[in-house]
Amino acid sequence: MFASRPPIEWRPESFRWWFLPCWLGLDAPLVALTWTWAISHAAQSVLRTRATIMLFLVVWSIYLLDRLIDVRRCKDWTHATGRLRFGRCFPQLFWTCLGVCIAGMIVLLAIGLRTEVVWRGTIVFLGVCLHFLVFVVPVFLRKKLFGKELGVGLFFAFGAFACLGGTLRSLPLFVSLALVVTFNCLVIASRDADSDRANDPGGASHWWLTMHRDLLWIGTAFTVAALITAAFAADTSFYLSLATAFGLLTTLHLLSRRLSGDAVRSLADFALLTPLPVMGIVQLMSNWKP
């Protein structure tokens, strides 16, 4: 008698070359740099090279460490995502990349960063450590707290703030970044609900039972709000990028059941790179003369 085949939902993900940024954890630092650049452009602030490199290395190291911890704590590999399986197969690669990040950060600190960047970065780093102890490895509590998706959005915004500093004018830009990254995480969490219920007790799917339905109207509302803001705000290209990101993420969420979990995760992260094409096109159009 033939053994029953596992559900399609739980089969190991086939390799796709465009999964690599996500599976290697490179998607997060690329997104952080993209939106930090977008905020610096909109707020007309200076994005310095050393601070930019440090941001990339810090964010990448956080995601590498998070992947190593997730692999170690995975309880049910029949429900594991492709990126977790990749981390399980190539732990030496992740440790090597983490070592490169740490060495790079030490070199940058030795060369020297601006004092205000160091202070802001230190405060954000302490916050990230607290986030890990509450939402990733619950040291003080028996179970993970809910709300890690919101925490991820906040720390992307704080990372940009550490590089750029902030004023009242730039506050809406940082809030926008926190919202779009949080929405990105929720779209991914909705698709990964089965895996999260088995391996991540702090995932949003545990407490937000109507998340899949609610994200459709929330994403639509955010898209419309960003478009309206773009029509009246001085930072038109930034809010057009924001509206495009929300629109793409909402569309991806609508189609998510037709795609694998790792495909949704990778495409969701690509959707957060919208400032590059949108702001570039707006800049070209503003410079074009008939």
ABEGO torsion letter per residue (X at the ends): XBBBBBBAAABBBBBBAAAAAAAAGAAAAAAAAAAAAAAAAAAGBBBBAAAAAAAAAAAAAAAAAAAAAAAAABABAAABBAAAAAAAABAAAAAAAAAAAAAAAAAAAAAEBBAAAAAAAAAAAAAAAAAAAAAABBAABABBBBGAAAAAAAAAAAAAAAAAEBBAAAAAAAAAAAAAAAAAAAAAAAAAAAAAAAABAABAAAABAAAAAAAAAAAAAAAAAAAAAAAABABAAAAAAAAAAAAAAAAAAAAAAABBAAAAAAAAAAAAAAAAAAAAAAAAAAABBX
